């Protein structure tokens, strides 16, 4: 085992442990983060791990930023900002898949897909964490009517700007971490990541599963609220937030691979 592999392994363990200690991750989330990180290092090296860390660190910091102002938003979500294994797998599973494909095929184009899928995860997370802090209420992308903060399908200028910024950060970082990636390819990574976030918004606002709490009447993505099971009202039951995130990352990752094939 080379020194780079040893350092990568130490970094994965330290990152997962720190995420759990700081309550960014649950115990199961830390375990999944270790698995995802290991697969990414195997397929894309320490550079891929650094790109994953950039996503995890920035998204975790924005999750904690002005958290008290987003308390009402969390109630509408299926889970809190402390990520469990399903949330980690939804955002990290696709990058891990593309990294392994890059190792298996020896084709560097899969690295573009790897980076784009992380760009989509970062783009969506920044929008979800920064958008609710907008002074203006979001509007549903279909009806343009105002909706409550945290409603899937709701968009705002602040949230859209944050989404673009999250994708651009990963695209820009890819140039420095992977010397073979050109400015044009990095631009495609950022564009695909932003499009993945838009896809997430569209699916989230149309066919994502929705439920209502029978006790307080709150529409939420959660399976339980007020200590009781919520009642499914619309959307596809299995189209959970994690599934939407997974599909948006997958779409974003496929786009640059096909574009440069």
C-alpha positions in Angstrom: 0.0 0.0 0.0 1.5 3.4 -1.1 1.7 6.5 1.1 -1.1 8.1 -0.9 -3.4 5.2 -0.2 -2.5 5.3 3.5 -3.2 9.0 3.7 -6.5 8.6 1.8 -7.6 5.9 4.2 -6.7 8.0 7.2 -8.6 11.0 5.6 -11.7 8.9 5.1 -11.7 7.6 8.7 -11.1 11.0 10.1 -13.7 12.7 7.9 -16.4 10.1 8.8 -15.5 10.3 12.5 -15.5 14.1 12.4 -18.9 14.2 10.6 -20.4 11.9 13.3 -18.8 13.9 16.2 -20.0 17.2 14.8 -23.5 15.7 14.2 -23.3 16.2 10.4 -23.7 12.4 10.1 -25.5 9.8 12.0 -23.6 6.6 12.9 -25.0 4.8 9.8 -24.2 7.9 7.8 -20.6 7.8 8.9 -20.4 4.1 8.0 -21.8 4.8 4.5 -19.4 7.8 4.1 -16.5 5.5 4.8 -17.7 3.0 2.1 -18.4 5.7 -0.5 -15.1 7.4 0.2 -13.2 4.1 -0.1 -14.8 3.3 -3.5 -14.0 6.8 -4.7 -10.4 6.6 -3.7 -10.1 3.2 -5.4 -11.5 4.6 -8.6 -10.3 8.2 -8.8 -7.5 8.5 -6.3 -7.0 11.1 -3.5 -8.1 13.8 -6.0 -11.6 12.3 -6.1 -11.6 12.1 -2.3 -10.7 15.8 -2.1 -13.5 16.7 -4.4 -16.0 14.7 -2.3 -14.7 16.4 0.9 -15.2 19.8 -0.7 -18.9 18.9 -1.3 -19.3 17.4 2.2 -17.6 20.3 4.0 -19.3 23.1 2.2 -22.8 21.5 2.3 -22.4 20.7 6.0 -21.3 24.2 6.8 -24.3 25.7 4.9 -26.6 23.2 6.7 -25.4 24.6 10.0 -25.5 28.2 8.8 -28.4 30.1 10.5 -30.0 26.8 11.3 -32.5 28.3 13.7 -34.0 30.2 10.9 -34.6 27.0 8.9 -36.3 25.1 11.7 -39.7 25.3 10.1 -38.3 24.1 6.8 -36.8 20.9 8.3 -40.3 19.9 9.5 -41.4 19.6 5.9 -38.5 17.4 5.0 -38.2 13.7 5.3 -35.1 13.9 7.5 -33.0 16.4 9.3 -29.7 18.0 8.1 -27.8 15.3 10.0 -27.4 12.8 7.2 -28.0 9.1 7.6 -26.8 6.3 5.4 -29.6 6.7 2.8 -28.9 10.4 2.4 -25.1 9.7 2.0 -25.8 6.9 -0.5 -28.2 9.1 -2.5 -25.6 11.8 -3.0 -22.4 9.7 -2.9 -23.5 6.5 -4.5 -23.5 7.8 -8.0 -20.0 9.4 -7.8 -18.7 6.1 -6.4 -20.2 4.2 -9.3 -18.6 6.5 -11.9 -15.3 6.3 -10.1 -15.4 2.5 -10.2 -16.4 2.7 -13.9 -13.3 4.9 -14.5 -11.1 2.3 -12.9 -12.7 -0.6 -14.7 -12.7 0.8 -18.2 -9.6 3.1 -17.9 -11.6 5.8 -19.7 -11.1 9.2 -18.2 -14.5 10.4 -19.4 -16.1 8.6 -16.5 -14.1 11.0 -14.2 -16.1 13.8 -15.9 -19.3 12.0 -14.9 -17.9 11.5 -11.4 -17.3 15.2 -11.0 -20.6 16.2 -12.6 -22.6 14.0 -10.2 -20.9 15.6 -7.2 -21.6 19.0 -8.8 -25.3 18.1 -8.9 -25.3 17.1 -5.3 -23.5 20.2 -4.3 -25.7 22.4 -6.4 -28.9 20.9 -4.9 -27.6 21.1 -1.4 -26.6 24.7 -1.6 -30.0 25.6 -3.0 -31.8 23.7 -0.3 -29.7 25.2 2.5 -29.3 28.8 1.3 -32.6 29.3 -0.6 -34.8 29.2 2.6 -32.9 32.2 3.9 -34.3 34.4 1.1 -36.4 37.3 2.2 -38.8 36.6 -0.6 -41.1 33.6 -0.5 -40.2 31.0 -3.2 -42.5 30.4 -6.1 -43.5 27.0 -7.6 -41.7 26.5 -10.9 -45.0 25.4 -12.6 -47.6 27.7 -11.3 -45.4 30.6 -10.2 -47.6 30.9 -7.1 -45.9 31.6 -3.8 -45.3 28.5 -1.7 -43.9 27.9 1.8 -40.1 27.7 2.3 -38.9 24.1 2.0 -41.6 23.1 -0.5 -40.2 20.9 -3.2 -40.6 22.6 -6.6 -40.2 26.0 -5.0 -37.6 28.3 -6.5 -36.1 31.7 -5.6 -33.5 34.0 -6.9 -31.3 33.3 -3.9 -31.7 29.6 -4.1 -31.1 29.5 -7.9 -27.9 31.6 -7.4 -26.7 29.3 -4.7 -27.4 26.3 -6.9 -25.3 27.8 -9.7 -22.5 28.6 -7.3 -22.4 25.1 -5.9 -22.1 23.6 -9.4 -19.4 26.2 -10.4 -17.3 25.4 -7.3 -17.1 21.7 -8.2 -16.4 22.5 -11.8 -13.7 24.9 -11.0 -12.1 22.6 -8.4 -12.0 19.8 -10.9 -9.5 21.7 -13.0 -7.0 21.9 -10.2 -7.6 18.4 -8.8 -7.5 16.6 -12.2 -4.9 18.3 -14.5 -6.3 16.5 -17.5 -9.6 18.3 -17.3 -9.8 21.3 -19.6 -11.7 24.5 -19.0 -14.4 23.4 -21.5 -14.8 20.1 -19.7 -15.0 21.8 -16.3 -17.7 24.1 -17.7 -19.6 21.1 -18.8 -19.3 19.6 -15.4 -20.7 22.7 -13.8 -23.5 23.0 -16.4 -24.4 19.3 -15.9 -24.5 19.8 -12.1 -26.8 22.8 -12.4 -29.1 20.9 -14.8 -29.1 18.0 -12.3 -30.3 20.4 -9.6 -33.0 21.7 -11.9 -34.1 18.1 -12.7 -34.3 17.6 -8.9 -36.6 20.6 -8.6 -38.8 19.4 -11.4 -39.2 15.9 -10.1 -39.5 17.1 -6.5 -42.3 19.5 -7.5 -44.3 17.0 -9.6 -44.1 13.3 -8.8 -42.1 13.1 -5.5 -44.0 11.4 -2.7 -46.0 13.8 -0.4 -47.8 13.0 2.9 -49.9 14.9 5.4 -49.7 14.7 9.2 -53.1 13.6 10.5 -52.5 15.4 13.8 -51.5 18.9 12.6 -52.2 18.9 8.9 -48.6 19.7 7.9 -47.7 18.5 4.4 -44.3 16.8 4.7 -42.0 14.3 3.1 -41.5 12.5 6.4 -43.1 9.1 7.1 -44.0 10.2 10.7 -44.9 13.5 12.3 -46.3 14.5 15.7 -45.5 11.0 16.9 -47.8 9.3 14.3 -47.5 7.9 10.8 -48.2 10.4 8.0 -50.8 9.7 5.3 -49.7 9.6 1.6 -51.6 12.1 -0.5 -49.9 12.5 -3.8 -46.9 11.6 -5.9 -45.3 8.2 -6.4 -44.9 6.5 -3.0 -41.4 5.2 -3.7 -40.2 8.5 -5.2 -38.6 9.7 -2.0 -36.3 12.6 -1.6 -33.3 10.2 -1.6 -34.5 8.7 -4.9 -34.9 12.1 -6.4 -31.4 13.0 -5.3 -30.0 9.8 -6.7 -31.6 10.3 -10.1 -30.5 13.9 -10.4 -26.9 12.9 -9.7 -27.2 10.1 -12.2 -28.5 12.4 -14.9 -25.8 15.0 -14.3 -23.1 12.3 -14.4 -24.3 10.8 -17.6 -24.5 14.1 -19.5 -20.8 14.9 -19.8 -19.9 11.3 -20.5 -22.3 11.3 -23.5 -21.3 14.8 -24.6 -17.6 13.9 -24.9 -18.1 10.3 -26.0 
